[in-house]
């Protein structure tokens, strides 16, 4: 049963690194005035487990912190994804 938690941790770490990289790339492209990564793709990466990487990126680099049309979707995904993860680690 413990190996499942380690598998979940490994998956979340990989997904967070991937999401962190996507957000970094989007910020890089914004600075260089190049074509940006679609918000849909950033939100999908966040939804599929990269919520920690996205949250760290937003906190440290203040990227997409003031765009309300994006933020409400982001926080909805964050809440929906954190509840099952915390359930697994606290109650299992």
N, C-alpha and C positions, 0 to 999 in steps of 0.2 A: 504494500500500500504506500510505503514511503517513496518508492520509485516513481509513483504517479506525481507526487508533489515536485520531485526533481525534474521530471519531464515537463511539467507545467512551467517551472521556473526557467528551464532552458528555452522553451518556446517563447515565453514572454520576453526573455532577454534578447533573443534573436529578433523578434518582431519589434521590440523597442529600438534596437540598433538600426534596423531597416527604416523605421519611421523617422528616427532622429536624422538619418542620412537624407531621407526625402525632404524633410523640412529644411535641412541645411542647404540642399541643392536649390530649393525654392527661394530661399533667402539670397543665395549667391546669384541666381538668375535675376532676382529683383534689383539687386545692387548694380549688376551689369546691364540692366535694361534689356534682358533677353526674354524669350518666351517662358512664361511661368508654368509650374506644375499645377494642374487643375485642382481646385479645392476638393472636388469629389474624390480624387485619388488620395489626397492627404487624409481626408476623413475615412476613407476605406482602410487605409493602413492603420489609422488609429483604432478603428472598429475591430480589426482582426488581431488585436493584441498589442499594438504599439502605443497604447494610451500612455504608458509611463514615459516613453521617449518623447512623445508629443508634448506632454505636460512639462517635462524638463526643458525642452526647447523653448516653449512659450515663456517659462519662468526666467530662464537665464538670458535669453536674447530678445525678449519682447517682440516677437514676431507674431503677427495676426492677433494681437491682444485687444484691439479696439474695433474690429470689424464685427458688428453685432449679428449680421446675417450668417456669419461663420460660427461665431462663438456659441450661439444657442444650440446649434447642431453638435458642436464639439462637446459641450458639457452634458448634453443628453447621452451621447455615446459614452462619455467618461463614467457617468453614473451607472448606465446599463452594463458596462463591462467590469467595473470594479466590484459590484455586488457579488457576482458568482465567484470571483477570485478570492475575495475576503471570506466568503462562505466556505470555500474549500480549505483555506488555511486556518480558520478559526474553529469550525464545527466538524471537521473531518480528521 
